[in-house]
Amino acid sequence: MGRRGPRTLIERYATEVAEVQSEEGTFIIIYSPRGRYIPKDYYRKLKELSQVFRIERPAKGVIMCYDLKVALLLLKLTRHYCPDARLFKAVELT
């Protein structure tokens, strides 16, 4: 039995980051829509991913996760809707 339709964004981006080595840490994605409308579908996708992975949204425009592969997946998804999204690795100093 074949596929029923085109791959979803999440499936496509997951395939793209599949070869990336997992790395634990605190990764932060920061984005600012700057007048752009971000569809509700984006937030549904985030919620779907947060049921599988440890993802937090401590503030508007901020996403935290704890694995590099997940961070890259989230970055690609976020850049689909907000091209200026940035990914940082955080280091706790205290």
C-alpha positions in Angstrom: 0.0 0.0 0.0 1.5 3.4 -1.0 1.4 6.8 0.6 -1.9 8.6 0.7 -0.6 12.1 0.0 2.3 14.4 0.1 4.6 14.4 3.1 3.9 16.9 5.9 6.3 19.7 6.7 7.3 17.8 9.9 8.0 14.6 8.0 10.1 16.5 5.4 12.1 18.4 7.9 12.6 15.3 10.1 14.1 13.5 7.1 16.4 16.5 6.5 17.8 16.4 10.1 17.8 12.6 10.4 21.6 12.3 9.8 22.4 14.9 12.5 24.1 13.5 15.6 21.9 13.9 18.7 23.5 16.2 21.3 22.0 17.0 24.7 21.9 20.6 25.9 19.6 23.5 26.2 18.7 25.0 22.8 16.8 28.1 22.3 15.0 29.3 19.2 14.1 33.0 19.0 11.8 34.4 16.4 9.9 37.6 15.8 7.1 37.7 13.3 7.4 41.5 12.9 4.0 42.1 11.5 3.8 38.7 9.8 0.8 36.5 10.5 1.8 33.1 11.8 -1.0 30.7 11.1 -2.6 28.6 13.8 -1.3 25.6 11.9 2.2 26.4 13.1 1.1 26.4 16.8 -0.7 23.1 16.2 2.4 21.6 14.8 4.4 22.8 17.8 1.8 21.3 20.1 2.0 18.0 18.2 5.8 17.9 18.5 5.6 18.8 22.2 3.6 15.7 22.8 6.6 13.7 21.5 9.6 15.8 22.5 10.4 17.9 25.5 9.7 21.4 24.2 8.9 24.5 26.2 7.6 28.0 25.2 8.7 30.3 28.1 7.8 33.5 26.3 6.2 34.6 23.0 8.7 34.1 20.3 10.9 31.7 22.3 11.1 27.9 22.1 13.3 25.8 24.3 14.3 22.2 23.8 17.0 19.8 25.0 18.3 17.9 21.9 20.1 19.4 18.9 18.2 17.2 16.4 14.8 18.4 17.8 16.1 22.0 17.8 17.1 21.8 14.1 13.7 20.4 13.3 12.0 23.2 15.2 14.2 25.8 13.5 13.3 24.6 10.0 9.6 24.5 10.9 9.8 28.0 12.5 11.7 29.4 9.5 9.0 28.2 7.2 6.7 30.7 8.8 9.3 33.3 10.1 12.5 33.3 8.1 14.5 35.3 10.6 14.3 32.7 13.4 17.6 32.0 15.1 19.0 29.0 17.1 21.2 29.3 20.1 22.8 26.9 22.5 22.5 28.0 26.1 25.0 27.5 28.9 23.9 28.0 32.4 26.5 30.0 34.3 25.1 29.8 37.9 
